[in-house]
Amino acid sequence: MNINDVIHLRRAIYPSQFEEGEIKNSLIECLLENANTAPSHKLTQPWFFKVFKGNSKDKLANEMVKSFQKFSPNINFIELKKKKIIEKCLQSNCIICVFMKEDSNNTVPKWEEISATAMAVQNMWLMCTKLNIGSYWSSPKIIDSIHEFTNLNKGEKCLGIFYMGNYDKEINTRTPRPIEDKVIWLD
């Protein structure tokens, strides 16, 4: 698969679509190495990751449920959401929490640090596509309280949860709006 194909086939593959089987740690390390090659202004490289596999996924799910319960007043909705959170974690072979460390010297605008971290995730996502690993980047409201159980320091922020699992099915193509509608050429 060439790079053009990989870019065009990159999709959100949700945990409910994942197949059984382990993602080898060596592949996860490869994904993280690719994430680490993302560009960043002044080489701040603001991204960092926490990888959850095995029992740590269960702990993450339980902590996410606790966080969600704190912020939701609707008891009926809580039970449904709890079930979905736990299912997503169980269906995933690996979960990577995506974090960003703000530039403490304020030499780089925050939006550039967020963008650099997003590019790191895109690098992982593209490699997942190439390796037939389904992946999905989620940014639920609870990521604002994730620092409570991921031991974040001042200036560190969670930007999302990247769920991964095996996926060896054909990926549906999509047709974006025409690029001509989004570009103005100037001479």
C-alpha positions as CSV (number, residue, x, y, z in Angstrom):
1,M,0.0,0.0,0.0
2,N,1.5,3.3,-1.0
3,I,1.3,6.5,1.1
4,N,-1.5,7.9,-1.0
5,D,-3.6,4.8,-0.4
6,V,-2.9,4.9,3.3
7,I,-3.9,8.5,3.6
8,H,-7.1,7.9,1.6
9,L,-8.0,4.8,3.6
10,R,-7.4,6.2,7.1
11,R,-10.7,5.9,9.0
12,A,-12.0,5.8,12.5
13,I,-12.5,2.1,13.2
14,Y,-14.5,1.8,16.4
15,P,-13.8,-0.8,19.2
16,S,-17.1,-2.6,18.4
17,Q,-15.5,-3.4,15.0
18,F,-12.2,-4.7,16.3
19,E,-11.3,-8.4,15.9
20,E,-9.8,-10.7,18.5
21,G,-6.1,-10.9,18.8
22,E,-3.1,-9.2,20.4
23,I,-1.3,-6.3,18.9
24,K,2.4,-7.0,19.5
25,N,4.3,-4.5,21.6
26,S,6.8,-4.2,18.8
27,L,4.1,-2.8,16.6
28,I,2.9,-0.4,19.3
29,E,6.5,0.8,19.7
30,C,6.7,1.3,15.9
31,L,3.5,3.4,16.1
32,L,4.9,5.5,18.9
33,E,8.2,6.0,17.1
34,N,6.2,7.3,14.1
35,A,4.3,9.6,16.3
36,N,7.5,10.9,17.7
37,T,8.6,12.0,14.2
38,A,5.8,14.6,14.0
39,P,6.9,18.2,13.4
40,S,6.8,20.7,16.2
41,H,7.7,24.4,16.2
42,K,11.1,24.9,17.9
43,L,11.3,21.2,18.4
44,T,9.2,21.3,21.6
45,Q,7.8,17.8,20.8
46,P,5.0,18.4,23.3
47,W,3.4,14.9,23.0
48,F,3.7,12.0,25.3
49,F,1.7,8.8,25.7
50,K,0.6,6.3,28.3
51,V,-0.1,2.8,27.0
52,F,-2.7,0.6,28.6
53,K,-2.8,-3.1,27.9
54,G,-4.1,-6.1,29.9
55,N,-5.3,-5.3,33.4
56,S,-4.4,-1.7,33.2
57,K,-7.2,-1.3,30.6
58,D,-9.7,-2.4,33.3
59,K,-8.3,0.1,35.7
60,L,-8.5,2.8,33.1
61,A,-12.1,1.9,32.3
62,N,-13.1,2.0,36.0
63,E,-11.4,5.4,36.5
64,M,-13.2,6.7,33.4
65,V,-16.5,5.5,34.8
66,K,-15.8,7.2,38.1
67,S,-15.0,10.5,36.4
68,F,-18.1,10.3,34.2
69,Q,-20.3,9.6,37.3
70,K,-19.0,12.8,38.9
71,F,-20.2,15.0,36.0
72,S,-23.5,13.4,35.0
73,P,-26.7,14.1,36.9
74,N,-28.8,11.6,34.9
75,I,-28.8,8.2,36.6
76,N,-30.3,6.3,33.7
77,F,-27.8,7.8,31.3
78,I,-24.9,6.9,33.7
79,E,-25.7,3.2,33.5
80,L,-25.7,3.2,29.7
81,K,-22.6,5.3,29.5
82,K,-20.8,3.1,32.1
83,K,-21.5,0.0,30.0
84,K,-20.2,1.7,26.8
85,I,-17.0,2.9,28.5
86,I,-16.3,-0.6,29.8
87,E,-17.1,-2.3,26.5
88,K,-14.8,0.1,24.5
89,C,-11.9,-0.8,26.8
90,L,-12.7,-4.5,26.8
91,Q,-13.0,-4.6,23.0
92,S,-9.6,-2.8,22.5
93,N,-6.4,-4.7,22.6
94,C,-4.5,-1.5,23.5
95,I,-5.4,2.0,24.6
96,I,-3.1,4.9,24.3
97,C,-3.9,8.1,26.2
98,V,-2.5,11.1,24.3
99,F,-1.0,13.9,26.3
100,M,0.5,17.3,25.7
101,K,3.0,19.2,27.8
102,E,2.6,22.9,27.4
103,D,5.7,25.0,26.6
104,S,6.7,26.3,30.1
105,N,8.6,29.2,28.5
106,N,5.6,30.2,26.4
107,T,7.8,30.5,23.3
108,V,5.3,28.5,21.2
109,P,1.5,29.3,21.1
110,K,-0.7,26.6,22.7
111,W,-2.5,26.0,19.5
112,E,0.8,25.0,17.8
113,E,1.5,22.5,20.6
114,I,-2.0,21.0,20.2
115,S,-1.5,20.8,16.4
116,A,1.8,19.1,16.8
117,T,0.3,16.5,19.1
118,A,-2.5,16.0,16.6
119,M,0.1,15.4,13.9
120,A,1.8,12.8,16.2
121,V,-1.6,11.0,16.5
122,Q,-2.2,11.3,12.7
123,N,1.2,9.5,12.2
124,M,0.1,6.7,14.5
125,W,-3.3,6.5,12.8
126,L,-1.7,6.3,9.3
127,M,0.6,3.5,10.5
128,C,-2.4,1.7,12.0
129,T,-4.1,1.8,8.6
130,K,-1.0,0.4,7.0
131,L,-0.7,-2.5,9.6
132,N,-4.5,-3.4,9.6
133,I,-4.9,-2.1,13.1
134,G,-8.3,-0.5,13.7
135,S,-8.0,2.8,15.6
136,Y,-10.2,5.5,16.9
137,W,-9.3,8.8,18.6
138,S,-11.9,9.8,21.2
139,S,-12.0,13.0,23.2
140,P,-14.8,12.6,25.7
141,K,-15.5,15.3,28.3
142,I,-13.8,13.2,31.0
143,I,-10.4,13.8,29.5
144,D,-10.4,17.1,31.4
145,S,-10.4,15.1,34.6
146,I,-8.1,12.3,33.5
147,H,-5.2,14.0,35.3
148,E,-6.7,12.6,38.6
149,F,-5.7,9.0,37.7
150,T,-2.9,9.4,35.2
151,N,-0.6,11.4,37.5
152,L,-0.2,14.5,35.3
153,N,2.0,17.4,36.3
154,K,1.3,21.1,36.0
155,G,1.1,22.1,32.3
156,E,0.2,18.6,31.1
157,K,-3.1,17.9,29.5
158,C,-4.9,14.9,28.0
159,L,-6.0,15.5,24.4
160,G,-7.7,12.1,23.9
161,I,-7.9,8.4,24.1
162,F,-6.6,6.3,21.2
163,Y,-8.3,2.9,21.1
164,M,-6.7,0.1,19.0
165,G,-7.5,-3.4,17.9
166,N,-7.0,-5.8,15.0
167,Y,-9.0,-5.0,12.0
168,D,-8.5,-6.9,8.7
169,K,-11.7,-6.1,6.8
170,E,-12.0,-3.9,3.8
171,I,-12.2,-0.2,4.7
172,N,-15.1,1.7,3.1
173,T,-14.0,4.5,0.8
174,R,-15.4,7.9,1.3
175,T,-15.7,10.9,-1.0
176,P,-14.7,14.2,0.6
177,R,-16.2,17.4,-0.7
178,P,-14.3,18.5,-3.8
179,I,-11.0,20.2,-3.1
180,E,-12.0,22.9,-5.7
181,D,-14.6,24.1,-3.2
182,K,-11.9,24.6,-0.6
183,V,-9.0,26.2,-2.5
184,I,-8.5,29.7,-4.0
185,W,-5.6,30.0,-6.4
186,L,-3.8,33.3,-6.4
187,D,-1.3,34.5,-9.0
